[in-house]
Amino acid sequence: MKNLGTIFAAVFLAVVLALYMCTFQVRFTEVAIKKTWGKPAPEAITEPGLYFKWPAPIQTVVRYDQRVRMMEDRTEETRTVDGKNLVLSTFTLWRISDPSLFHTNFPAGVEDGERKLRTTVITHKHTVIGRRGFDEFISTDPSARKLRDIESAIQSAVAKDVRAEYGIEVVGFGIKKLGLPQSVTTSIFDSMKSHEQAKATKYLAEGDASAADIVAGAQATKERILAAARRKAAQIETEAQAEVSGYYKEFEKHPELRIFLDTRRTVAEALRQRTTLILDTEQAPWNVFTEEGRAGYLRTGRAPGVRYDGARNPQDDDWADDAGFKLEEPKASPPRD
């Protein structure tokens, strides 16, 4: 019984070892190449699953990760077409698209393929940037910057070379870092500052010219409006003088009413604001507040003690009512015996 158990265990281990040596697994993220006596098969295995092979050294299997890889380039200086130096670093997203071709070119492994890809990227990077101007990388005008176009041009050039020759697919490319060497930073920014200052001076001159045109136009409009207003005022003044002349003729018939209204107007103008006055009601024009003063106006047509030398501009008849005065006729003197 002991020998039977040992034999069973030995057979089991032999079967397991045979299966291990004669089978291999391909994960869904991998591709595999089966090699017979060191010669790779023309087609790679891309479907995940369990596969059989002859044990080594008859057949061996090489696996490659099919996921996208990222390769970062070193930071270095590159010269533009107008002689300016740029400091930049790039990144490349790539994956193995043809495992058989890739293995033929780089049998030592993925590291060799990545080194070749880096060399290709550097070559095309210098070539493309060498045909571009400095303002396509750094400019105050957003429309002048062409970073996306430059990245697309480098990616297209690299992808065209490495896909057909090495079985590598370039999925993406971009500029990770962009700067200027310390030795040229000051001169470049001084040049940009001078350029922008010239543009600012031009804009200021255009603004001053536009402002002068606007001011001149406004001044001309002002003069036209003032001239029209003066003509209208002269017309109104002429009409007012004609109407006032009619009032003067009426007041010539009643001079005492004109004098009284002038006096009332003077009082109203003096008391227009909130004012406290201590006045002598015996003096004109304040004597209108007494019975004797008002009676004197109505009898003589002029204020007592006041010399009247000429006519003044009359007011409307409603003025006396608005001032709050009540005019009364003087009482007749009693007849003498």
BELHU-V851192 format. One record per residue. N is the residue number from 1. RES is the residue in three letters. SS is DSSP state (2 for helix, 1 for strand, 0 for the rest). PSI is psi in degrees with one decimal (999 if undefined). NEAR is the number of other ideal C-beta (glycine too) atoms within 8 Angstrom. Layout:
[[N RES SS PSI NEAR] [N RES SS PSI NEAR]]
This chain:
[[1 MET 0 -37.1 4] [2 LYS 2 -39.9 5] [3 ASN 2 -35.6 6] [4 LEU 2 -41.2 7] [5 GLY 2 -40.0 8] [6 THR 2 -42.2 8] [7 ILE 2 -42.1 8] [8 PHE 2 -43.3 8] [9 ALA 2 -39.7 8] [10 ALA 2 -41.2 8] [11 VAL 2 -42.6 8] [12 PHE 2 -46.7 8] [13 LEU 2 -36.8 8] [14 ALA 2 -41.5 8] [15 VAL 2 -44.7 8] [16 VAL 2 -43.8 8] [17 LEU 2 -39.4 8] [18 ALA 2 -43.8 9] [19 LEU 2 -39.4 8] [20 TYR 2 -39.0 7] [21 MET 2 -22.9 8] [22 CYS 2 0.1 9] [23 THR 1 158.3 10] [24 PHE 1 155.4 8] [25 GLN 1 138.1 7] [26 VAL 1 118.6 12] [27 ARG 0 165.2 6] [28 PHE 0 -14.5 4] [29 THR 0 4.7 6] [30 GLU 1 161.4 11] [31 VAL 1 152.8 12] [32 ALA 1 149.2 14] [33 ILE 1 124.4 14] [34 LYS 1 126.0 12] [35 LYS 1 129.5 12] [36 THR 1 117.4 9] [37 TRP 0 39.3 7] [38 GLY 0 -4.3 5] [39 LYS 1 121.3 6] [40 PRO 1 148.0 10] [41 ALA 0 150.7 10] [42 PRO 0 -23.8 4] [43 GLU 0 137.3 5] [44 ALA 0 156.7 10] [45 ILE 1 114.6 10] [46 THR 0 -15.7 5] [47 GLU 0 134.9 5] [48 PRO 0 150.1 6] [49 GLY 1 -172.3 6] [50 LEU 1 129.3 6] [51 TYR 1 157.4 11] [52 PHE 1 153.0 5] [53 LYS 0 165.9 11] [54 TRP 0 146.9 6] [55 PRO 0 154.2 8] [56 ALA 0 147.9 6] [57 PRO 0 12.6 4] [58 ILE 0 -54.0 7] [59 GLN 1 139.4 11] [60 THR 1 164.2 9] [61 VAL 1 133.9 10] [62 VAL 1 125.9 10] [63 ARG 1 144.5 8] [64 TYR 1 138.3 13] [65 ASP 1 125.6 9] [66 GLN 0 -0.7 9] [67 ARG 0 161.9 6] [68 VAL 0 133.9 7] [69 ARG 1 157.8 9] [70 MET 1 130.4 7] [71 MET 1 124.1 11] [72 GLU 1 134.0 9] [73 ASP 0 156.4 14] [74 ARG 0 155.2 5] [75 THR 0 129.3 7] [76 GLU 1 165.1 9] [77 GLU 1 142.4 7] [78 THR 1 139.3 12] [79 ARG 1 136.6 9] [80 THR 0 175.3 15] [81 VAL 0 -26.2 7] [82 ASP 0 17.6 6] [83 GLY 0 12.5 5] [84 LYS 0 142.3 9] [85 ASN 1 138.7 10] [86 LEU 1 144.6 14] [87 VAL 1 117.7 12] [88 LEU 1 157.8 12] [89 SER 1 151.5 11] [90 THR 1 167.5 13] [91 PHE 1 149.1 11] [92 THR 1 129.1 14] [93 LEU 1 123.4 11] [94 TRP 1 163.3 12] [95 ARG 1 164.4 11] [96 ILE 1 115.3 14] [97 SER 0 -28.6 7] [98 ASP 0 91.9 9] [99 PRO 2 -36.9 13] [100 SER 2 -46.1 13] [101 LEU 2 -40.2 9] [102 PHE 2 -44.1 14] [103 HIS 2 -35.1 12] [104 THR 2 -39.3 7] [105 ASN 2 -31.5 11] [106 PHE 0 70.4 11] [107 PRO 0 -19.4 6] [108 ALA 0 -19.3 5] [109 GLY 0 -179.3 7] [110 VAL 2 -32.7 9] [111 GLU 2 -39.4 7] [112 ASP 2 -40.5 9] [113 GLY 2 -39.0 14] [114 GLU 2 -36.6 10] [115 ARG 2 -40.5 8] [116 LYS 2 -39.8 12] [117 LEU 2 -41.7 15] [118 ARG 2 -42.3 10] [119 THR 2 -41.6 8] [120 THR 2 -40.8 11] [121 VAL 2 -44.5 15] [122 ILE 2 -42.1 10] [123 THR 2 -49.7 8] [124 HIS 2 -29.8 12] [125 LYS 2 -49.0 12] [126 HIS 2 -36.1 9] [127 THR 2 -47.8 9] [128 VAL 2 -45.4 12] [129 ILE 2 -32.2 12] [130 GLY 0 -15.8 10] [131 ARG 0 3.3 6] [132 ARG 0 153.1 11] [133 GLY 0 161.5 7] [134 PHE 2 -37.6 10] [135 ASP 2 -13.5 9] [136 GLU 2 -14.1 13] [137 PHE 0 -46.5 13] [138 ILE 0 118.7 8] [139 SER 0 150.0 9] [140 THR 0 -12.4 4] [141 ASP 0 112.8 7] [142 PRO 2 -32.5 5] [143 SER 2 -18.6 4] [144 ALA 2 -22.5 8] [145 ARG 0 133.5 11] [146 LYS 0 39.4 9] [147 LEU 2 -42.6 10] [148 ARG 2 -39.7 6] [149 ASP 2 -39.4 8] [150 ILE 2 -44.2 14] [151 GLU 2 -41.2 11] [152 SER 2 -38.4 9] [153 ALA 2 -42.8 9] [154 ILE 2 -43.2 14] [155 GLN 2 -42.9 11] [156 SER 2 -42.3 8] [157 ALA 2 -43.1 11] [158 VAL 2 -45.5 15] [159 ALA 2 -37.1 10] [160 LYS 2 -37.6 8] [161 ASP 2 -48.8 10] [162 VAL 2 -22.9 14] [163 ARG 2 -50.7 13] [164 ALA 2 -28.3 5] [165 GLU 2 -34.1 6] [166 TYR 2 -4.8 12] [167 GLY 0 29.6 11] [168 ILE 1 133.6 13] [169 GLU 1 124.0 9] [170 VAL 1 111.3 13] [171 VAL 1 -35.2 7] [172 GLY 1 159.5 7] [173 PHE 1 143.6 13] [174 GLY 1 161.0 7] [175 ILE 1 116.7 10] [176 LYS 1 -39.3 9] [177 LYS 1 135.9 8] [178 LEU 1 127.4 9] [179 GLY 1 -172.5 7] [180 LEU 0 146.3 10] [181 PRO 0 147.5 9] [182 GLN 2 -31.4 5] [183 SER 2 -25.7 4] [184 VAL 2 -3.0 10] [185 THR 2 -46.3 9] [186 THR 2 -46.8 6] [187 SER 2 -37.5 7] [188 ILE 2 -44.8 12] [189 PHE 2 -31.9 8] [190 ASP 2 -41.1 8] [191 SER 2 -42.8 8] [192 MET 2 -38.6 9] [193 LYS 2 -42.7 8] [194 SER 2 -41.1 8] [195 HIS 2 -45.6 8] [196 GLU 2 -32.9 9] [197 GLN 2 -38.7 8] [198 ALA 2 -40.8 8] [199 LYS 2 -40.0 8] [200 ALA 2 -41.4 8] [201 THR 2 -41.0 8] [202 LYS 2 -44.5 8] [203 TYR 2 -38.6 8] [204 LEU 2 -42.0 8] [205 ALA 2 -42.9 8] [206 GLU 2 -38.5 8] [207 GLY 2 -41.3 8] [208 ASP 2 -41.8 8] [209 ALA 2 -43.5 8] [210 SER 2 -40.1 8] [211 ALA 2 -41.5 8] [212 ALA 2 -41.3 8] [213 ASP 2 -41.3 8] [214 ILE 2 -43.1 8] [215 VAL 2 -42.3 8] [216 ALA 2 -42.8 8] [217 GLY 2 -41.6 8] [218 ALA 2 -38.9 8] [219 GLN 2 -42.0 8] [220 ALA 2 -41.7 8] [221 THR 2 -40.5 8] [222 LYS 2 -45.0 8] [223 GLU 2 -40.1 8] [224 ARG 2 -42.7 8] [225 ILE 2 -42.6 8] [226 LEU 2 -40.9 8] [227 ALA 2 -43.1 8] [228 ALA 2 -38.8 8] [229 ALA 2 -39.7 8] [230 ARG 2 -42.0 8] [231 ARG 2 -42.3 8] [232 LYS 2 -41.1 8] [233 ALA 2 -40.0 8] [234 ALA 2 -39.5 8] [235 GLN 2 -44.7 8] [236 ILE 2 -39.9 8] [237 GLU 2 -39.1 8] [238 THR 2 -43.9 8] [239 GLU 2 -37.8 8] [240 ALA 2 -40.0 8] [241 GLN 2 -39.4 8] [242 ALA 2 -40.6 8] [243 GLU 2 -37.7 8] [244 VAL 2 -35.3 10] [245 SER 2 -36.8 8] [246 GLY 2 -37.8 8] [247 TYR 2 -38.8 9] [248 TYR 2 -40.4 10] [249 LYS 2 -37.6 8] [250 GLU 2 -41.3 8] [251 PHE 2 -23.3 12] [252 GLU 2 -24.2 7] [253 LYS 2 -25.9 5] [254 HIS 0 73.7 8] [255 PRO 2 -31.3 8] [256 GLU 2 -32.1 11] [257 LEU 2 -38.4 8] [258 ARG 2 -43.2 12] [259 ILE 2 -41.2 13] [260 PHE 2 -42.7 13] [261 LEU 2 -37.4 12] [262 ASP 2 -40.3 10] [263 THR 2 -44.2 13] [264 ARG 2 -38.4 14] [265 ARG 2 -37.9 10] [266 THR 2 -42.3 9] [267 VAL 2 -43.5 12] [268 ALA 2 -41.1 11] [269 GLU 2 -38.9 7] [270 ALA 2 -31.3 8] [271 LEU 0 19.9 8] [272 ARG 0 -41.3 5] [273 GLN 0 167.5 4] [274 ARG 0 102.3 2] [275 THR 0 140.0 6] [276 THR 0 119.5 3] [277 LEU 0 141.9 6] [278 ILE 0 106.2 3] [279 LEU 0 157.1 6] [280 ASP 0 112.4 5] [281 THR 0 1.0 9] [282 GLU 0 -14.0 6] [283 GLN 0 144.5 8] [284 ALA 0 146.9 10] [285 PRO 0 10.7 10] [286 TRP 2 -5.6 11] [287 ASN 2 -4.0 14] [288 VAL 2 -11.1 13] [289 PHE 2 -2.4 6] [290 THR 0 154.4 9] [291 GLU 2 -40.4 5] [292 GLU 2 -39.6 7] [293 GLY 2 -45.1 16] [294 ARG 2 -39.3 11] [295 ALA 2 -37.0 9] [296 GLY 2 -39.6 11] [297 TYR 2 -44.9 15] [298 LEU 2 -28.5 12] [299 ARG 2 -46.9 7] [300 THR 2 -18.9 7] [301 GLY 0 5.5 8] [302 ARG 0 158.5 9] [303 ALA 0 144.8 13] [304 PRO 0 130.8 9] [305 GLY 0 6.6 5] [306 VAL 0 130.0 8] [307 ARG 0 130.4 3] [308 TYR 0 117.1 7] [309 ASP 0 -16.9 3] [310 GLY 0 172.4 4] [311 ALA 0 150.7 5] [312 ARG 0 165.8 6] [313 ASN 0 123.4 4] [314 PRO 0 159.1 10] [315 GLN 0 172.5 7] [316 ASP 0 156.7 4] [317 ASP 0 -20.9 5] [318 ASP 2 -10.3 6] [319 TRP 2 -41.4 12] [320 ALA 2 -39.2 11] [321 ASP 2 -39.7 6] [322 ASP 2 -29.8 7] [323 ALA 2 -15.6 9] [324 GLY 0 20.1 4] [325 PHE 0 152.2 7] [326 LYS 0 118.1 3] [327 LEU 0 135.1 8] [328 GLU 0 145.0 6] [329 GLU 0 140.4 5] [330 PRO 0 144.1 7] [331 LYS 0 142.4 4] [332 ALA 0 140.1 4] [333 SER 0 142.9 4] [334 PRO 0 143.8 4] [335 PRO 0 144.9 4] [336 ARG 0 154.2 3] [337 ASP 0 999 2]]
